[in-house]
Amino acid sequence: MSRLLADRLTFLRGGRRLLDEVSATFGPGGLTGLIGPNGAGKTTLMRCLAGLVRPQQGQVRLDGRALADWPAQVRARQLAYLPQADTVHWRLSVADLVMLGRLPHRQGWNGPGPADRAAVEEALAATDCTGLAARAVDTLSGGERARVLLARALAGQPATLLADEPTAGLDPYHQLEVMERLRSLAQSGTTVLVVLHDLSAAVRFCDRLVLLDRGRVVAAGDPGEVTAAPNLRTVFRIEAARGQLPEGPYLLPRRRVLD
Amino acid sequence: MSDRALGAGLVLLLALLFSGSLLLGPATPALAFLQGLLADPDGPLRLILVEIRLPRALLGAMTGASLGLAGAALQGYLRNPLAEPGIVGVSASAAFGAVLAFYSGLATLLPLAMPVSGILGAMLGVLLVQALAGTATLGLILAGVAVSSFASALTSLALNLSPNPFAATEITFWLMGSLADRSFDHVWLALPFTVTGWLCLLTTGRALDALSLDEDAAASLGFDLARLRLVLLAGVALAVGAATAVTGVVGFVGLVVPHLLRPLVGHRPARLLPLSALGGACLMLASDLLVRLVTPGQELKLGVVTALIGTPFFFFLVLRAARTAP
């Protein structure tokens, strides 16, 4: 069980307020989605939550302890971050790439042990990548690559997973697969926060949404309420059709709202 | 090929080249040399072996290992297969330090002044690069180029103002890089810096592996990238600074070796480190043997040979990079 708390985070860069007193709590028991238009501060918030940048004001707490006070390696075992459009710089094999997720668990000069290998196999299976294990990363399609990178983040078996647009560039089949995987991960006790641009996926799969606009939290809570028509109009400047399928709710952007 | 087999193969090759370096020479064939040595263990051949060839082979192996290891570490850190020790300004500033000792006459008063001031030059160069570079790797490359150009300009200035043509010639020849006429003094002087540098560089393996992903992902895996850069640049300054200070500028070893070995270790940066050290030592000893055997009369400078081997290779890499660029 892991709880991540953002307490009045303010992040400035170049005189601009990328985050403005953002407070939110993320815990286990359901999938949390972070939504907002381009430039709303979603990635900045994720980077603050992952401890990669420090906000000028406010504090991030992981399990009650300020993130900055965690030893980096211990923190890395608890909290995994999957950056948006992560690049891979060498022609690693998929298995070696996913094994990078085990780095926080390894000590000394030893190579990976049986526990590491088991975790990698599990992560590959969970993302439908087992068959890719021996392939070189640069031979993968965009979708395969996104799944492999998710497997990398899962291989560390973190208590908290922060994923920045993990479904970008995936075909519908694998979008559904990744979202289902994230939701089942969340339901089994992992704290999962996912940045999504696809509002339909957000209302369909998330148990809770946080809506960010110009560095502020505009709404948080039930996906239906957060994506209510007034919010869509003022924040996203769209109108949407919505409905209910046996599998869950859906939301379809219909038209732009012209000022 | 498994990493272990590859490592064993490189150790074997290194042992062969090292023995070759001890036995082969312009004066007598290897077999005759060995026979003479066995017949009269305390004769003049022993002197040649111990006082001339052994320090030369040791220095070759040491500096080659430093260049290979530093090249692999820098390529891993900058995530760029074209990186090599020269790129962060180490070679040029070490060369300038050594030239300064020579030019000021300090080197004639105290033979060890040249290597010492070479190492100091490398340290200063890297400190300057650290101070200039921002947090991004591109900043590091630009700072390296700037410091390199500055150090080269100062070296040229020293040559320009040199009191007599002989001094200028001597400096120029020294800059070309060579293992000739080195003694155990050079080995002992370079050894502590070299080994400290190796230790720094060998500890960076895991962080370099993590950097196969982006910097954010590497940091989220628990690696302190600011500390990594400090350790890595210190390691490069120590190992390459010491190497340059005793052999002059020997380029391209740090570029070629990691590049050749990378596909054989599944492109993993950490695995590449120790193997590139071995490979660098092999390439250096092989080049030095070439220098000694091909043109025994007028010895080619080692740095010239490695540059002649290395530049076509560099052309090939640039061409390939240009073709695969998006």
Boltz contact constraints between the chains, C-beta under 6 A:
constraints:
  - contact:
      token1: [A, 50]
      token2: [B, 220]
      max_distance: 6.0
  - contact:
      token1: [A, 52]
      token2: [B, 216]
      max_distance: 6.0
  - contact:
      token1: [A, 52]
      token2: [B, 219]
      max_distance: 6.0
  - contact:
      token1: [A, 72]
      token2: [B, 222]
      max_distance: 6.0
  - contact:
      token1: [A, 73]
      token2: [B, 222]
      max_distance: 6.0
  - contact:
      token1: [A, 76]
      token2: [B, 221]
      max_distance: 6.0
  - contact:
      token1: [A, 76]
      token2: [B, 222]
      max_distance: 6.0
  - contact:
      token1: [A, 81]
      token2: [B, 220]
      max_distance: 6.0
  - contact:
      token1: [A, 83]
      token2: [B, 214]
      max_distance: 6.0
  - contact:
      token1: [A, 83]
      token2: [B, 216]
      max_distance: 6.0
  - contact:
      token1: [A, 83]
      token2: [B, 217]
      max_distance: 6.0
  - contact:
      token1: [A, 86]
      token2: [B, 213]
      max_distance: 6.0
  - contact:
      token1: [A, 86]
      token2: [B, 214]
      max_distance: 6.0
  - contact:
      token1: [A, 86]
      token2: [B, 217]
      max_distance: 6.0
  - contact:
      token1: [A, 87]
      token2: [B, 214]
      max_distance: 6.0
  - contact:
      token1: [A, 89]
      token2: [B, 79]
      max_distance: 6.0
  - contact:
      token1: [A, 89]
      token2: [B, 212]
      max_distance: 6.0
  - contact:
      token1: [A, 90]
      token2: [B, 212]
      max_distance: 6.0
  - contact:
      token1: [A, 90]
      token2: [B, 267]
      max_distance: 6.0
  - contact:
      token1: [A, 91]
      token2: [B, 267]
      max_distance: 6.0
  - contact:
      token1: [A, 92]
      token2: [B, 212]
      max_distance: 6.0
  - contact:
      token1: [A, 92]
      token2: [B, 267]
      max_distance: 6.0
  - contact:
      token1: [A, 93]
      token2: [B, 266]
      max_distance: 6.0
  - contact:
      token1: [A, 96]
      token2: [B, 266]
      max_distance: 6.0
  - contact:
      token1: [A, 96]
      token2: [B, 268]
      max_distance: 6.0
  - contact:
      token1: [A, 103]
      token2: [B, 206]
      max_distance: 6.0
  - contact:
      token1: [A, 103]
      token2: [B, 210]
      max_distance: 6.0
  - contact:
      token1: [A, 103]
      token2: [B, 221]
      max_distance: 6.0
  - contact:
      token1: [A, 104]
      token2: [B, 221]
      max_distance: 6.0
  - contact:
      token1: [A, 104]
      token2: [B, 222]
      max_distance: 6.0
